[in-house]
Structures are given as C-alpha cells and as structure tokens.
Amino acid sequence: MKLVFIYGPPASGKLTVATELAKLTGFKLFHNHVSIQFVQSIFEFGTKTFWRLTGKYRLEMLEAAAREGIDTIFTFVYSKGEEDDRFVNQVVQRIRAHGGQVQFVRLYCDREELVRRVKASQRKRMGKVNTEKMLSDLFRRYNLDSAIPFLKSLSIDTTKRSARNVAKSVVHYYRLPMATNSP
C-alpha cells in the first residue's frame, strides 16, 4: 500500500492536486475536510473532543486502508510542532506496520496567491478557510510554511503550476503506478 500524504497551508492546492493525482493513479482520496465535517456534525470545531476524534478517525481510516492494501492520498494542513509531529509519526508507524509506504508532498505558494485562492466561492461551500482575515489569523498562530522536519518531502511551488502538472510531477518523482483508465 502506498499513502501519498499531501500537506501545506490552506489554499496551497492540496485537494485540487490530490484530485488530479487520484485521476492519474486510481488511488483513493481521503481529504482533510471529510474527517472535519464528519466530526463537526456533532462537536464544535476546535474543541479538545473535536480534535481528538478527528485525529482518531483519520488514523483508523488510514490504517484500515493500509491493512486492506488500498493505495490512498491524504491531505493535511501541517503546523510545525509537537501535536502535528506526533500525528505524522503515528500515520507513518501505522502504515509501515502493515507493510505500506508513506510518500510526503509539501505544497506551497506565494502569499499573494494564497490570498487570491482563499477567496474562491467553492472554499466557503466546503467549509474551508475562505477570507484573508481567517488565513492571516492562521499564519499568525501557526507555523504553516514549514516542511515536516524529520521526514523527506517532495516540495512543490504551486503558484504558477497547474494541478495536473503538479500531480504528474508527484507521479514521476515517486514512480507511482498510473491507472489503466487515466487520461
């Protein structure tokens, strides 16, 4: 099983690239907001219970995919620090325990481009960060520009590259299998 772990700040293109990557490879896509929306249906966003359950369900889903041999793409907003580092280590341990591999992809882009993207209407519909103020507040509170310091990541600037082009770079770099019906 291969897990492609795509991370970066809000509006860096994680879901857009992951969607293109899923089309190219046939991998299943488990994006960040699926677990957030699931837990948020009952628990208030940001509470201790909310984050505990979100982390728990993410880990259980990814481990089940590894156990079943289902190649998966996962998206995540990484903030350098003890909590996210612990989560990343748990993901790696659980995937490797079932013979899987984790390949990390860090997406980033210019701050001006992040601000432009964050205002897109579909972001609000999906419950994502969707205002410049929300984005600025997150960057003030968290270190969202950082690569995961203890693991190797493919880092890609998405400022001027199409999601399709970025996805092809990921396929090439990690030598991922192409789906038989990929465009």
N, C-alpha and C positions, 0 to 999 in steps of 0.2 A: 504494500500500500504506500502510495505517495501522498503526502499532505503538502500543498503549496500554501504557505502562511504569508498572506499579503498584509502589510501594515504600513501605516503612515497617518499623517494628520487628516482631520476632516477635509473633504473636497479635494484630496490629492488624486482621486481617481480609482480608489480601491475596488468598489463594486463594478464600475464600468469596465475596468481592466479584467477583473475576475469573471465577468460575464463573457467577455471575448475569449478569455483563456478556457472557460468551460466549453464554448463552442468549438474551439480548436482541438481540445484534448478529450472531450467527453467526460471530464471529471465532474463530480457533483459539486454544487456551490452551496456553502453554508456561510452566509454573510452575517456580519456583526449584528445587524438590526433584527434578524429573525429571533435571536435569543432575547434581545432587549424588549421587543414588542410582546413576546410571549410572557415574560415575567412582569412587564409593566401593565398587563391586562388586570393584574390584581394588586401588585405592590408599587408604591410610589417610586419614581425614578430617583436614583441617588442614595436611597436609604441603605443601611447595612444589609438588611434582608434582601433587598433588590439585588445588590452586587454579589452577595453570597450565592443566591440562586442562579443568577446569570452565569457566574463562573462555573458553578456545579453542572449546569445543563450543557454548557459549551464543552467542558471536559468529557462528560458522559457521551455526548454525541460524537465527538472526535474519536474517543477510544472505541466506541462501537463500530465506527467506520473502519478503524484500523483492524479490529478483531475480524470484521467481515471482509476485509481486503478491498474496500471501496475507496478508490482514489478521490481525494477531496481538495477543494480550495476553500480556505477560510480567510475572512477579512477581519482586521482588528485595528483599533486606534491604540498604538503603544505609547505609553508615557514612561520615560526612564525613571526607575525607582523600584523599591522593594516589592510592592504589590504586583505590578505587571511582570517583573522579572520572575517572581515565584510562579505566576500563571504560565508564562512561556516555558519555564523549566518543567512544569507539570505536563504541559502538552507534549513536549519532547519525550519525557520519560514514558508517558502512556502510549505514544505512537511507537516508540522503539521497543517497548515491552511486547508488542505484537508483530515485531519484525518490520515495521514501517520506517519510512524516511521522512524527515521534515525539511523542506526547502523554503528558505526565507526570502521574501521580496519586499524591499523597502521602497515605497513610492514617495516622492516629494515634488514640490514645485514652488515657483516664486510666490511670495506672499500676495502680491497684487493679483495673480491668477487665482489663488485660493479664495480671495475676497470676491472676485468676479463669479467663480463657480458656486460659492456658497449661497448665492442669491437665486440660483435656479429654482424654478417653481416645483419641480419634482422632488427636491430635497425636503420641502415643507410637508408634502403629501406623505413622505416616508418617515416623518418624524425625526429627520436629521437636523444637524446644526444648519440654520438657514438665514442667519443675519451676520453682518460684520461684527456687531457687538458680541454675539454669542461666540464667534470664532476668536475674537480678541481676548475675551474673558478666559477661554480655554488655554490659549497660549500664555497668558499671564500666570495661570495657576499650575500648568503642567509643562513638562519638557517634551513637546510633541515632535520636535525636529530630529530627535536622536535616533541613531541606529541602535539595535539591540547590541550592547557592548560585548557580550560573551559568546556570540554566535556569528557565523559568517552569513552575510546577506548580500543578495544582488540588489544594488541601489540604482534606481532609475528616476531621472528627472522627467516628469510628465508635463512640464509647462507647455512644450510645443510639439509633443508627440501624440499621435492618435492612440486610442486604447488598443486598437487592433495591432499597431506597430509594437507597442509595449508588450502585449501578450505574446507576439511572435518572438520577441527578444527573450522572454521568460522560457518559452518552449525550447529555443535554441540553446540558451545558457545551461539549462538543467537537463537537456536532452529528453524532454517529456514525449511520451508517445502521442501521436496525432490520432484523433478519432477517425474512424473509417468513413464517416459522412461529413467530415469537417470541410467547410467552404474554402 
